[in-house]
Amino acid sequence: MKRVIATTSAPGAVGPYSQAIEANGFVFVSGQLPLDPATGAFVSDNTAEQAEQSIKNLLAVLEAAGCKAEDVVKTTVFMIDIGDFSVVNEVYAKYFSGDCPARCAMQVSALPKGALVEIEAIAVKP
């Protein structure tokens, strides 16, 4: 059985997908862009600020599913420039510390709407 997770505390999907799906005790959160949920615009053109907003959006979707950062078991971080790895990592470390989730981080040639960062996650329901 699966359940669609949706919240207005994070930007709506920019295509035919759900913000997250809960299934079999897991929550699969779609990639979160650095969009301000109130305006639908990017928070800035700064990589660190975009990473911060992507994580805030991710956490808002997790909260709607009844989860927290501590429940995340895997993330994937997409960046336009892998040279920004340390910048994104510094922001990421503010939200994921201690028993950190498994993670993949990669450079991609483009992200939706011209974003610099996008982050997705898998969490376990508490």
C-alpha positions in Angstrom: 0.0 0.0 0.0 1.2 3.5 -0.8 0.2 6.9 0.3 0.9 10.2 -1.4 2.6 12.9 0.7 1.8 16.5 -0.1 2.4 19.8 1.7 2.1 23.5 0.9 5.2 24.0 3.2 7.4 22.9 0.2 7.1 23.8 -3.4 4.6 21.8 -5.5 5.9 19.3 -8.0 7.0 20.8 -11.3 5.9 17.8 -13.3 3.8 14.6 -13.1 5.1 13.3 -9.8 4.4 13.5 -6.0 6.4 15.4 -3.4 6.8 12.0 -1.7 5.4 8.6 -1.5 5.1 6.5 1.7 5.3 2.8 1.1 6.0 -0.2 3.3 7.5 1.9 6.2 9.6 4.1 3.9 9.2 7.6 2.7 10.6 8.4 -0.7 11.0 12.1 -1.1 11.3 13.5 -4.7 14.2 15.8 -5.5 13.6 19.2 -3.8 14.6 22.3 -5.7 15.7 25.5 -3.9 12.4 27.2 -4.5 10.6 29.4 -2.0 7.3 27.6 -1.3 5.5 31.0 -1.0 6.7 32.5 -4.2 7.8 29.6 -6.4 11.1 31.5 -7.1 14.6 30.5 -6.4 15.8 31.9 -3.0 19.0 33.2 -4.7 21.6 32.4 -7.2 24.1 31.4 -4.5 24.9 27.7 -4.2 25.0 27.6 -0.4 21.6 29.4 -0.1 20.1 27.1 -2.7 21.4 24.0 -0.8 19.9 25.4 2.4 16.5 25.9 0.8 16.5 22.5 -0.9 17.1 20.9 2.5 14.4 23.0 4.2 12.0 21.9 1.5 13.1 18.3 2.0 12.5 18.5 5.7 9.1 20.1 5.2 8.0 17.1 3.1 9.4 14.7 5.6 7.5 16.5 8.4 4.3 16.1 6.4 5.0 12.4 6.3 5.7 12.3 10.1 9.5 12.0 9.8 12.5 14.0 10.7 16.1 14.4 9.4 17.1 11.6 11.8 14.8 9.2 10.0 16.6 9.7 6.6 18.6 6.7 5.5 19.8 7.8 2.1 20.1 11.0 0.2 21.2 12.0 -3.3 22.6 15.4 -3.9 22.7 16.7 -7.5 24.9 19.8 -8.3 25.6 21.6 -11.4 29.2 22.1 -10.4 31.0 19.4 -8.3 33.4 22.2 -7.4 30.7 23.3 -5.0 30.9 20.0 -3.2 32.5 21.6 -0.1 30.0 24.5 0.0 27.0 22.1 -0.2 28.6 19.7 2.2 29.0 22.5 4.8 25.3 23.3 4.6 24.3 19.6 4.5 26.3 19.0 7.7 24.1 21.5 9.6 21.1 19.2 9.1 22.6 15.7 9.0 25.1 14.9 11.7 25.9 12.0 14.1 24.6 8.9 12.4 24.4 10.4 8.9 22.4 8.9 6.1 24.1 7.1 3.2 24.6 9.6 0.4 25.5 10.0 -3.2 26.6 13.4 -4.5 27.1 14.0 -8.2 27.6 16.7 -10.8 24.8 16.8 -13.5 24.7 18.9 -16.7 21.4 20.6 -15.8 18.6 20.7 -13.2 15.0 21.7 -13.6 14.4 25.5 -13.8 18.1 26.1 -13.9 18.7 25.1 -10.2 22.2 24.7 -8.9 21.3 22.0 -6.4 18.6 19.4 -5.9 18.3 16.9 -3.1 16.2 13.8 -2.7 15.9 11.4 0.2 14.6 8.1 1.5 13.5 7.9 5.2 12.2 5.2 7.5 9.0 5.9 9.3 9.6 6.0 13.1 
